[in-house]
Amino acid sequence: MRPRVRTPQEKKALRLAKDRRNTYAERGANSRFAIARHKAKDIRRIRRLEDAPLRAVDGNASADELALAQLRAVSHPPRGWRKSPDSPLGEVIEHKHARRAAIAAKGGRRKARG
């Protein structure tokens, strides 16, 4: 069975819904490297939070103090950074048109010189 042939208008509507654009305000390669950098930074933050209570306890601490330090070491906030998905192309274009209209309503980018 052959797939149904779509009209150009249907194809464009599908593309606007399916295609994604990076709206994180970075270039494509930069955002790819930034993902790894942000994940590593978050993991280092948690590692420091886990290590600090154990470093604070000295060698001749009581068993209760050691248990409390161990409990503080394993109870930390959850991972904070999450990758946000790219935006659909249709939304990006709508936002761009709205921004351009707002700039045009204010008289454009360049102010009149006197």
N, C-alpha and C positions, 0 to 999 in steps of 0.2 A: 504494500500500500504506500503510495507516494504522499509526502507531507503536503498540506494545503499551501498553495502559493499565497504569499502575503503581499498586500499593496505597499507601496513606498511609505504611506502614512502610518500603516501598522508597524512597519519595520522601524521607522523613526521613533514611534512611541515606545517600542520595546527597548531600543538602544538608550533612550533617555532614562528609562527605568532601570536597566541592567548595568550600563557603564558607570564606573565609579571614578571620582576625582579626589585627589589628595587635598584636603582643606586644612591641613595641619600647619600651613604657612611655611613649609620647607620644600626644597627640591626633592625629587623622588629618591635619589641616592642618599641624600642626607637623612631623610626620614627612615630609610631602611637601616642605616647605621645607628640612628638615634634609638630605634627600638631595642637593639642589643645594649646600647649604653644605658638607657633608662632601666632595663631589667637588671643589669649588673649593679647599678647604683642602688636600686631598691633591695637587692639581695645583700649587698654590703651593709646597708642600714640595719637590716634585721640581724645580720651576724654580729654587728656591734652591740645591738640591744640585748642579744643573748649572752654576749661575753662579759658585759659590764658588771652584772651582779656577781659573777664568779670571780672576777678580778678584785672586787671590793672586799671579799672575805679573805682573811689572812690564815696562815697555816694552823694556828692553835684556836680555831673557832669551835664552838660547841656543835653537836650534831643537829640541834634545832636551827642554828644559824645556817649551817650548810644546807639543810633541807629547804629553808626559806629561800636561800640564794638559788638553789636548783629550781624551785618553783617559779621564781621571778625570771629565771633564764629561759624557761620553756613557755612562759605566758607573755607573748608579745603581740602587738597589733598585726592584723593581717597584711599581706602584701598590698601596697598602696597603688602602684602604677598599673594601669591596664591599657592595652592598645585600643584606641578608638577606631571604629571602621571608617572607611572613606565614604564620602557623600555621593548620592546618586547624581548623575550628570544633569538631570532635569532640575533638581533643587539648586545646583551650583549656577546654572544659567539664569534661573529666576532671581537668585540673590544678586547676581551680577547686573541684570537689567534694572532691578530696584535701586541698586547703588548708583548706577549711571543716571537714572531718572532723578534721584535726590540731588546729585551734583549739578545736573542741568537746571533744576528748579532753583538752585542757589546762585545761578549765573555762571556756571562752568568752573573749571579749575583755575583759570587765570583771571586775576582781577584787572579791571580796566585801569590803565595807566593814565595819569593826568598830567 
